[in-house]
Amino acid sequence: MKYMIMMFGSAGEMMEVKSPEWIREMIQFMQQLDDDLTSSGELVFNAGLADATAAKTVRLENGLPVATDGPYAEAKESLIGYWVLDVENEARIIDIASQIVEWSQVVEERPLATGPPEV
């Protein structure tokens, strides 16, 4: 089963409130997790994202696309990284998410859809 784990937070805020030791430990954990998921064959794809301050939101205004700074959610609620994993079952994805949440406080896991909804 393929799932996406999404990690939320703010790199900018983290640099202001966390110690350098904590940040180094978190990075080491993430690198080891990526190595472990690669070795187990569960990692399909992953990426860390630039801080939300670099993001743009595109919306339709009067039928035209307009890009603005964003997102406007609180920084701690902004998507900061993700993993796409192919795991045996939901229990395994929750186990992995449970390890990540110790570092970001908010993690979402969601199955990948196999196609669009039937209409």
N, CA, C and O atoms as a GROMACS GRO file, in nm:
protein
  476
    1MET      N    1   0.084  -0.118   0.000
    1MET     CA    2   0.000   0.000   0.000
    1MET      C    3   0.089   0.124   0.000
    1MET      O    4   0.186   0.132   0.076
    2LYS      N    5   0.055   0.218  -0.084
    2LYS     CA    6   0.133   0.342  -0.090
    2LYS      C    7   0.065   0.451  -0.008
    2LYS      O    8  -0.056   0.471  -0.015
    3TYR      N    9   0.148   0.520   0.069
    3TYR     CA   10   0.102   0.628   0.155
    3TYR      C   11   0.196   0.747   0.139
    3TYR      O   12   0.311   0.733   0.097
    4MET      N   13   0.145   0.863   0.174
    4MET     CA   14   0.228   0.982   0.186
    4MET      C   15   0.227   1.022   0.334
    4MET      O   16   0.121   1.030   0.396
    5ILE      N   17   0.345   1.046   0.387
    5ILE     CA   18   0.357   1.106   0.521
    5ILE      C   19   0.399   1.250   0.499
    5ILE      O   20   0.498   1.278   0.430
    6MET      N   21   0.324   1.341   0.557
    6MET     CA   22   0.354   1.484   0.545
    6MET      C   23   0.394   1.539   0.681
    6MET      O   24   0.325   1.517   0.781
    7MET      N   25   0.505   1.609   0.684
    7MET     CA   26   0.559   1.667   0.806
    7MET      C   27   0.536   1.818   0.800
    7MET      O   28   0.563   1.882   0.699
    8PHE      N   29   0.487   1.872   0.909
    8PHE     CA   30   0.455   2.014   0.914
    8PHE      C   31   0.548   2.086   1.009
    8PHE      O   32   0.596   2.028   1.106
    9GLY      N   33   0.572   2.213   0.981
    9GLY     CA   34   0.658   2.292   1.068
    9GLY      C   35   0.712   2.413   0.993
    9GLY      O   36   0.667   2.445   0.883
   10SER      N   37   0.808   2.478   1.054
   10SER     CA   38   0.871   2.597   0.996
   10SER      C   39   1.021   2.591   1.021
   10SER      O   40   1.066   2.594   1.135
   11ALA      N   41   1.098   2.583   0.914
   11ALA     CA   42   1.244   2.580   0.928
   11ALA      C   43   1.294   2.709   0.990
   11ALA      O   44   1.383   2.707   1.074
   12GLY      N   45   1.236   2.821   0.951
   12GLY     CA   46   1.278   2.950   1.006
   12GLY      C   47   1.252   2.958   1.156
   12GLY      O   48   1.339   3.000   1.233
   13GLU      N   49   1.133   2.916   1.196
   13GLU     CA   50   1.098   2.918   1.339
   13GLU      C   51   1.185   2.820   1.417
   13GLU      O   52   1.230   2.851   1.528
   14MET      N   53   1.209   2.704   1.359
   14MET     CA   54   1.292   2.603   1.425
   14MET      C   55   1.431   2.659   1.454
   14MET      O   56   1.486   2.637   1.562
   15MET      N   57   1.488   2.731   1.358
   15MET     CA   58   1.622   2.786   1.377
   15MET      C   59   1.626   2.889   1.489
   15MET      O   60   1.730   2.910   1.552
   16GLU      N   61   1.511   2.953   1.515
   16GLU     CA   62   1.505   3.055   1.620
   16GLU      C   63   1.483   2.997   1.759
   16GLU      O   64   1.530   3.053   1.858
   17VAL      N   65   1.411   2.884   1.768
   17VAL     CA   66   1.370   2.834   1.899
   17VAL      C   67   1.440   2.706   1.944
   17VAL      O   68   1.436   2.673   2.062
   18LYS      N   69   1.502   2.634   1.853
   18LYS     CA   70   1.567   2.508   1.889
   18LYS      C   71   1.718   2.528   1.897
   18LYS      O   72   1.776   2.612   1.828
   19SER      N   73   1.781   2.448   1.982
   19SER     CA   74   1.926   2.456   1.996
   19SER      C   75   1.995   2.393   1.876
   19SER      O   76   1.936   2.308   1.809
   20PRO      N   77   2.117   2.434   1.847
   20PRO     CA   78   2.192   2.371   1.738
   20PRO      C   79   2.206   2.220   1.758
   20PRO      O   80   2.204   2.144   1.661
   21GLU      N   81   2.220   2.176   1.883
   21GLU     CA   82   2.232   2.033   1.910
   21GLU      C   83   2.104   1.961   1.872
   21GLU      O   84   2.110   1.854   1.811
   22TRP      N   85   1.987   2.018   1.906
   22TRP     CA   86   1.858   1.958   1.871
   22TRP      C   87   1.844   1.948   1.720
   22TRP      O   88   1.800   1.845   1.668
   23ILE      N   89   1.882   2.054   1.650
   23ILE     CA   90   1.870   2.056   1.504
   23ILE      C   91   1.961   1.949   1.442
   23ILE      O   92   1.919   1.877   1.352
   24ARG      N   93   2.084   1.939   1.491
   24ARG     CA   94   2.175   1.836   1.440
   24ARG      C   95   2.119   1.696   1.466
   24ARG      O   96   2.129   1.609   1.380
   25GLU      N   97   2.062   1.674   1.583
   25GLU     CA   98   2.005   1.543   1.617
   25GLU      C   99   1.885   1.512   1.527
   25GLU      O  100   1.868   1.398   1.483
   26MET      N  101   1.802   1.613   1.501
   26MET     CA  102   1.686   1.594   1.413
   26MET      C  103   1.731   1.560   1.271
   26MET      O  104   1.675   1.470   1.209
   27ILE      N  105   1.830   1.630   1.220
   27ILE     CA  106   1.880   1.604   1.085
   27ILE      C  107   1.939   1.463   1.079
   27ILE      O  108   1.916   1.390   0.983
   28GLN      N  109   2.014   1.425   1.181
   28GLN     CA  110   2.072   1.290   1.186
   28GLN      C  111   1.961   1.185   1.187
   28GLN      O  112   1.971   1.083   1.118
   29PHE      N  113   1.854   1.208   1.264
   29PHE     CA  114   1.741   1.115   1.266
   29PHE      C  115   1.680   1.103   1.127
   29PHE      O  116   1.655   0.992   1.079
   30MET      N  117   1.656   1.217   1.061
   30MET     CA  118   1.592   1.215   0.929
   30MET      C  119   1.680   1.141   0.827
   30MET      O  120   1.629   1.063   0.747
   31GLN      N  121   1.810   1.166   0.831
   31GLN     CA  122   1.901   1.097   0.738
   31GLN      C  123   1.901   0.946   0.764
   31GLN      O  124   1.901   0.867   0.670
   32GLN      N  125   1.900   0.905   0.892
   32GLN     CA  126   1.898   0.764   0.925
   32GLN      C  127   1.764   0.701   0.884
   32GLN      O  128   1.761   0.589   0.832
   33LEU      N  129   1.654   0.773   0.907
   33LEU     CA  130   1.523   0.723   0.866
   33LEU      C  131   1.520   0.701   0.715
   33LEU      O  132   1.473   0.598   0.668
   34ASP      N  133   1.571   0.798   0.639
   34ASP     CA  134   1.575   0.783   0.492
   34ASP      C  135   1.660   0.662   0.452
   34ASP      O  136   1.621   0.586   0.363
   35ASP      N  137   1.774   0.645   0.518
   35ASP     CA  138   1.859   0.528   0.488
   35ASP      C  139   1.786   0.398   0.520
   35ASP      O  140   1.790   0.303   0.442
   36ASP      N  141   1.718   0.394   0.636
   36ASP     CA  142   1.645   0.273   0.676
   36ASP      C  143   1.531   0.242   0.580
   36ASP      O  144   1.511   0.126   0.542
   37LEU      N  145   1.456   0.345   0.539
   37LEU     CA  146   1.344   0.323   0.447
   37LEU      C  147   1.393   0.283   0.308
   37LEU      O  148   1.326   0.206   0.238
   38THR      N  149   1.508   0.334   0.267
   38THR     CA  150   1.568   0.293   0.140
   38THR      C  151   1.612   0.147   0.149
   38THR      O  152   1.585   0.068   0.058
   39SER      N  153   1.679   0.111   0.258
   39SER     CA  154   1.726  -0.027   0.276
   39SER      C  155   1.612  -0.128   0.281
   39SER      O  156   1.625  -0.239   0.230
   40SER      N  157   1.499  -0.089   0.342
   40SER     CA  158   1.386  -0.180   0.353
   40SER      C  159   1.305  -0.188   0.223
   40SER      O  160   1.218  -0.274   0.209
   41GLY      N  161   1.335  -0.098   0.128
   41GLY     CA  162   1.262  -0.096   0.002
   41GLY      C  163   1.128  -0.025   0.011
   41GLY      O  164   1.049  -0.031  -0.083
   42GLU      N  165   1.101   0.042   0.123
   42GLU     CA  166   0.972   0.109   0.141
   42GLU      C  167   0.970   0.251   0.085
   42GLU      O  168   0.862   0.302   0.054
   43LEU      N  169   1.086   0.315   0.070
   43LEU     CA  170   1.090   0.453   0.023
   43LEU      C  171   1.067   0.458  -0.127
   43LEU      O  172   1.141   0.398  -0.204
   44VAL      N  173   0.964   0.531  -0.168
   44VAL     CA  174   0.937   0.554  -0.310
   44VAL      C  175   0.999   0.688  -0.350
   44VAL      O  176   1.068   0.698  -0.452
   45PHE      N  177   0.975   0.791  -0.268
   45PHE     CA  178   1.024   0.925  -0.296
   45PHE      C  179   1.009   1.009  -0.171
   45PHE      O  180   0.916   0.988  -0.094
   46ASN      N  181   1.100   1.104  -0.150
   46ASN     CA  182   1.086   1.198  -0.040
   46ASN      C  183   1.152   1.330  -0.077
   46ASN      O  184   1.235   1.337  -0.167
   47ALA      N  185   1.114   1.434  -0.005
   47ALA     CA  186   1.175   1.564  -0.027
   47ALA      C  187   1.148   1.654   0.091
   47ALA      O  188   1.043   1.647   0.155
   48GLY      N  189   1.245   1.739   0.119
   48GLY     CA  190   1.225   1.848   0.213
   48GLY      C  191   1.193   1.972   0.132
   48GLY      O  192   1.242   1.988   0.020
   49LEU      N  193   1.111   2.058   0.187
   49LEU     CA  194   1.069   2.178   0.115
   49LEU      C  195   1.134   2.302   0.175
   49LEU      O  196   1.167   2.304   0.293
   50ALA      N  197   1.152   2.404   0.092
   50ALA     CA  198   1.200   2.532   0.141
   50ALA      C  199   1.097   2.587   0.239
   50ALA      O  200   0.980   2.550   0.233
   51ASP      N  201   1.139   2.675   0.328
   51ASP     CA  202   1.050   2.733   0.427
   51ASP      C  203   0.931   2.800   0.358
   51ASP      O  204   0.942   2.848   0.245
   52ALA      N  205   0.818   2.804   0.427
   52ALA     CA  206   0.694   2.860   0.371
   52ALA      C  207   0.708   3.006   0.329
   52ALA      O  208   0.628   3.055   0.249
   53THR      N  209   0.809   3.075   0.381
   53THR     CA  210   0.828   3.214   0.340
   53THR      C  211   0.865   3.224   0.192
   53THR      O  212   0.852   3.331   0.132
   54ALA      N  213   0.910   3.114   0.132
   54ALA     CA  214   0.945   3.113  -0.011
   54ALA      C  215   0.828   3.070  -0.098
   54ALA      O  216   0.839   3.069  -0.220
   55ALA      N  217   0.714   3.034  -0.036
   55ALA     CA  218   0.600   2.980  -0.110
   55ALA      C  219   0.516   3.089  -0.174
   55ALA      O  220   0.514   3.204  -0.129
   56LYS      N  221   0.447   3.052  -0.279
   56LYS     CA  222   0.347   3.136  -0.344
   56LYS      C  223   0.218   3.055  -0.352
   56LYS      O  224   0.221   2.933  -0.368
   57THR      N  225   0.106   3.123  -0.340
   57THR     CA  226  -0.024   3.060  -0.358
   57THR      C  227  -0.086   3.121  -0.483
   57THR      O  228  -0.088   3.243  -0.499
   58VAL      N  229  -0.135   3.035  -0.571
   58VAL     CA  230  -0.198   3.082  -0.695
   58VAL      C  231  -0.348   3.058  -0.682
   58VAL      O  232  -0.392   2.947  -0.655
   59ARG      N  233  -0.426   3.166  -0.703
   59ARG     CA  234  -0.572   3.159  -0.696
   59ARG      C  235  -0.630   3.228  -0.819
   59ARG      O  236  -0.566   3.312  -0.882
   60LEU      N  237  -0.752   3.189  -0.850
   60LEU     CA  238  -0.823   3.259  -0.957
   60LEU      C  239  -0.891   3.382  -0.898
   60LEU      O  240  -0.965   3.373  -0.800
   61GLU      N  241  -0.866   3.495  -0.960
   61GLU     CA  242  -0.934   3.620  -0.924
   61GLU      C  243  -0.990   3.680  -1.052
   61GLU      O  244  -0.916   3.715  -1.143
   62ASN      N  245  -1.121   3.690  -1.056
   62ASN     CA  246  -1.190   3.737  -1.177
   62ASN      C  247  -1.152   3.653  -1.299
   62ASN      O  248  -1.138   3.705  -1.409
   63GLY      N  249  -1.136   3.523  -1.276
   63GLY     CA  250  -1.107   3.431  -1.385
   63GLY      C  251  -0.962   3.426  -1.426
   63GLY      O  252  -0.928   3.353  -1.520
   64LEU      N  253  -0.874   3.501  -1.360
   64LEU     CA  254  -0.731   3.504  -1.395
   64LEU      C  255  -0.647   3.451  -1.279
   64LEU      O  256  -0.677   3.480  -1.163
   65PRO      N  257  -0.543   3.375  -1.309
   65PRO     CA  258  -0.455   3.327  -1.202
   65PRO      C  259  -0.369   3.440  -1.147
   65PRO      O  260  -0.308   3.516  -1.222
   66VAL      N  261  -0.365   3.450  -1.014
   66VAL     CA  262  -0.286   3.552  -0.947
   66VAL      C  263  -0.203   3.485  -0.839
   66VAL      O  264  -0.256   3.413  -0.754
   67ALA      N  265  -0.072   3.509  -0.842
   67ALA     CA  266   0.018   3.452  -0.742
   67ALA      C  267   0.040   3.554  -0.631
   67ALA      O  268   0.067   3.671  -0.657
   68THR      N  269   0.028   3.507  -0.507
   68THR     CA  270   0.053   3.592  -0.392
   68THR      C  271   0.145   3.518  -0.296
   68THR      O  272   0.160   3.396  -0.305
   69ASP      N  273   0.205   3.592  -0.204
   69ASP     CA  274   0.285   3.527  -0.100
   69ASP      C  275   0.193   3.436  -0.019
   69ASP      O  276   0.076   3.468   0.002
   70GLY      N  277   0.246   3.327   0.024
   70GLY     CA  278   0.164   3.237   0.104
   70GLY      C  279   0.235   3.106   0.121
   70GLY      O  280   0.345   3.092   0.068
   71PRO      N  281   0.182   3.013   0.188
   71PRO     CA  282   0.045   3.005   0.240
   71PRO      C  283   0.028   3.092   0.364
   71PRO      O  284   0.125   3.139   0.422
   72TYR      N  285  -0.096   3.112   0.403
   72TYR     CA  286  -0.125   3.198   0.517
   72TYR      C  287  -0.156   3.122   0.644
   72TYR      O  288  -0.194   3.183   0.744
   73ALA      N  289  -0.142   2.991   0.643
   73ALA     CA  290  -0.156   2.914   0.767
   73ALA      C  291  -0.042   2.954   0.860
   73ALA      O  292   0.059   3.008   0.817
   74GLU      N  293  -0.061   2.926   0.989
   74GLU     CA  294   0.049   2.950   1.082
   74GLU      C  295   0.170   2.871   1.035
   74GLU      O  296   0.157   2.761   0.982
   75ALA      N  297   0.288   2.928   1.052
   75ALA     CA  298   0.410   2.863   1.003
   75ALA      C  299   0.424   2.721   1.054
   75ALA      O  300   0.470   2.633   0.981
   76LYS      N  301   0.383   2.695   1.180
   76LYS     CA  302   0.397   2.561   1.235
   76LYS      C  303   0.304   2.462   1.166
   76LYS      O  304   0.319   2.342   1.185
   77GLU      N  305   0.208   2.512   1.087
   77GLU     CA  306   0.115   2.425   1.015
   77GLU      C  307   0.151   2.409   0.868
   77GLU      O  308   0.076   2.346   0.793
   78SER      N  309   0.263   2.464   0.827
   78SER     CA  310   0.302   2.460   0.687
   78SER      C  311   0.375   2.330   0.654
   78SER      O  312   0.455   2.281   0.734
   79LEU      N  313   0.347   2.275   0.536
   79LEU     CA  314   0.415   2.153   0.491
   79LEU      C  315   0.563   2.182   0.474
   79LEU      O  316   0.602   2.276   0.404
   80ILE      N  317   0.647   2.099   0.538
   80ILE     CA  318   0.792   2.122   0.532
   80ILE      C  319   0.866   2.007   0.466
   80ILE      O  320   0.981   2.023   0.423
   81GLY      N  321   0.803   1.891   0.457
   81GLY     CA  322   0.866   1.777   0.392
   81GLY      C  323   0.769   1.661   0.382
   81GLY      O  324   0.665   1.660   0.447
   82TYR      N  325   0.806   1.564   0.299
   82TYR     CA  326   0.716   1.450   0.281
   82TYR      C  327   0.791   1.327   0.234
   82TYR      O  328   0.901   1.336   0.178
   83TRP      N  329   0.728   1.214   0.257
   83TRP     CA  330   0.777   1.085   0.211
   83TRP      C  331   0.662   1.014   0.141
   83TRP      O  332   0.549   1.017   0.190
   84VAL      N  333   0.688   0.951   0.028
   84VAL     CA  334   0.593   0.859  -0.033
   84VAL      C  335   0.652   0.721  -0.010
   84VAL      O  336   0.765   0.692  -0.051
   85LEU      N  337   0.575   0.636   0.058
   85LEU     CA  338   0.624   0.505   0.098
   85LEU      C  339   0.532   0.395   0.048
   85LEU      O  340   0.411   0.415   0.034
   86ASP      N  341   0.589   0.282   0.023
   86ASP     CA  342   0.513   0.162  -0.015
   86ASP      C  343   0.534   0.062   0.098
   86ASP      O  344   0.639  -0.001   0.108
   87VAL      N  345   0.433   0.048   0.184
   87VAL     CA  346   0.444  -0.034   0.303
   87VAL      C  347   0.343  -0.148   0.301
   87VAL      O  348   0.249  -0.149   0.221
   88GLU      N  349   0.363  -0.243   0.389
   88GLU     CA  350   0.278  -0.362   0.393
   88GLU      C  351   0.136  -0.331   0.439
   88GLU      O  352   0.040  -0.389   0.388
   89ASN      N  353   0.122  -0.238   0.538
   89ASN     CA  354  -0.011  -0.212   0.592
   89ASN      C  355  -0.013  -0.078   0.664
   89ASN      O  356   0.089  -0.012   0.680
   90GLU      N  357  -0.132  -0.039   0.708
   90GLU     CA  358  -0.149   0.090   0.775
   90GLU      C  359  -0.073   0.094   0.908
   90GLU      O  360  -0.023   0.200   0.947
   91ALA      N  361  -0.064  -0.018   0.976
   91ALA     CA  362   0.010  -0.020   1.103
   91ALA      C  363   0.155   0.023   1.082
   91ALA      O  364   0.211   0.093   1.167
   92ARG      N  365   0.215  -0.018   0.972
   92ARG     CA  366   0.355   0.019   0.944
   92ARG      C  367   0.367   0.169   0.919
   92ARG      O  368   0.461   0.232   0.967
   93ILE      N  369   0.275   0.228   0.845
   93ILE     CA  370   0.284   0.371   0.815
   93ILE      C  371   0.265   0.452   0.943
   93ILE      O  372   0.328   0.556   0.961
   94ILE      N  373   0.177   0.405   1.030
   94ILE     CA  374   0.158   0.475   1.158
   94ILE      C  375   0.282   0.462   1.244
   94ILE      O  376   0.317   0.557   1.315
   95ASP      N  377   0.350   0.348   1.240
   95ASP     CA  378   0.475   0.330   1.313
   95ASP      C  379   0.580   0.431   1.266
   95ASP      O  380   0.648   0.493   1.348
   96ILE      N  381   0.593   0.447   1.135
   96ILE     CA  382   0.691   0.542   1.080
   96ILE      C  383   0.652   0.685   1.116
   96ILE      O  384   0.737   0.763   1.158
   97ALA      N  385   0.525   0.720   1.099
   97ALA     CA  386   0.478   0.855   1.133
   97ALA      C  387   0.500   0.885   1.281
   97ALA      O  388   0.529   0.999   1.318
   98SER      N  389   0.485   0.783   1.364
   98SER     CA  390   0.504   0.802   1.509
   98SER      C  391   0.647   0.837   1.544
   98SER      O  392   0.671   0.904   1.644
   99GLN      N  393   0.742   0.794   1.464
   99GLN     CA  394   0.882   0.831   1.486
   99GLN      C  395   0.907   0.975   1.444
   99GLN      O  396   0.980   1.049   1.511
  100ILE      N  397   0.845   1.016   1.333
  100ILE     CA  398   0.866   1.150   1.279
  100ILE      C  399   0.801   1.256   1.366
  100ILE      O  400   0.856   1.365   1.383
  101VAL      N  401   0.685   1.225   1.423
  101VAL     CA  402   0.610   1.326   1.499
  101VAL      C  403   0.688   1.376   1.621
  101VAL      O  404   0.664   1.486   1.669
  102GLU      N  405   0.780   1.296   1.670
  102GLU     CA  406   0.863   1.343   1.781
  102GLU      C  407   0.944   1.467   1.745
  102GLU      O  408   0.983   1.543   1.833
  103TRP      N  409   0.968   1.487   1.616
  103TRP     CA  410   1.051   1.599   1.571
  103TRP      C  411   0.970   1.715   1.516
  103TRP      O  412   1.021   1.827   1.512
  104SER      N  413   0.847   1.693   1.475
  104SER     CA  414   0.772   1.802   1.413
  104SER      C  415   0.641   1.836   1.482
  104SER      O  416   0.581   1.939   1.452
  105GLN      N  417   0.596   1.753   1.573
  105GLN     CA  418   0.473   1.772   1.649
  105GLN      C  419   0.346   1.749   1.569
  105GLN      O  420   0.241   1.721   1.627
  106VAL      N  421   0.351   1.760   1.436
  106VAL     CA  422   0.233   1.734   1.352
  106VAL      C  423   0.277   1.657   1.229
  106VAL      O  424   0.362   1.703   1.153
  107VAL      N  425   0.218   1.539   1.210
  107VAL     CA  426   0.245   1.456   1.093
  107VAL      C  427   0.111   1.403   1.044
  107VAL      O  428   0.027   1.361   1.123
  108GLU      N  429   0.093   1.404   0.914
  108GLU     CA  430  -0.028   1.347   0.854
  108GLU      C  431   0.013   1.232   0.764
  108GLU      O  432   0.110   1.243   0.689
  109GLU      N  433  -0.061   1.122   0.773
  109GLU     CA  434  -0.038   1.012   0.680
  109GLU      C  435  -0.168   0.992   0.604
  109GLU      O  436  -0.277   1.000   0.661
  110ARG      N  437  -0.154   0.965   0.475
  110ARG     CA  438  -0.272   0.949   0.391
  110ARG      C  439  -0.241   0.851   0.279
  110ARG      O  440  -0.135   0.858   0.217
  111PRO      N  441  -0.335   0.757   0.253
  111PRO     CA  442  -0.313   0.665   0.141
  111PRO      C  443  -0.313   0.739   0.008
  111PRO      O  444  -0.386   0.838  -0.008
  112LEU      N  445  -0.233   0.692  -0.085
  112LEU     CA  446  -0.237   0.748  -0.220
  112LEU      C  447  -0.359   0.690  -0.290
  112LEU      O  448  -0.387   0.570  -0.278
  113ALA      N  449  -0.430   0.772  -0.362
  113ALA     CA  450  -0.546   0.726  -0.436
  113ALA      C  451  -0.500   0.645  -0.558
  113ALA      O  452  -0.395   0.673  -0.616
  114THR      N  453  -0.578   0.546  -0.594
  114THR     CA  454  -0.543   0.465  -0.709
  114THR      C  455  -0.597   0.526  -0.839
  114THR      O  456  -0.565   0.478  -0.948
  115GLY      N  457  -0.677   0.630  -0.828
  115GLY     CA  458  -0.733   0.698  -0.945
  115GLY      C  459  -0.835   0.801  -0.900
  115GLY      O  460  -0.861   0.813  -0.780
  116PRO      N  461  -0.893   0.874  -0.992
  116PRO     CA  462  -0.993   0.974  -0.953
  116PRO      C  463  -1.120   0.905  -0.904
  116PRO      O  464  -1.143   0.788  -0.934
  117PRO      N  465  -1.201   0.978  -0.828
  117PRO     CA  466  -1.326   0.918  -0.782
  117PRO      C  467  -1.419   0.890  -0.898
  117PRO      O  468  -1.418   0.963  -0.998
  118GLU      N  469  -1.499   0.786  -0.885
  118GLU     CA  470  -1.595   0.756  -0.989
  118GLU      C  471  -1.711   0.855  -0.979
  118GLU      O  472  -1.759   0.886  -0.870
  119VAL      N  473  -1.754   0.903  -1.095
  119VAL     CA  474  -1.862   1.001  -1.098
  119VAL      C  475  -1.986   0.936  -1.158
  119VAL      O  476  -2.090   1.001  -1.171
   0.00000   0.00000   0.00000
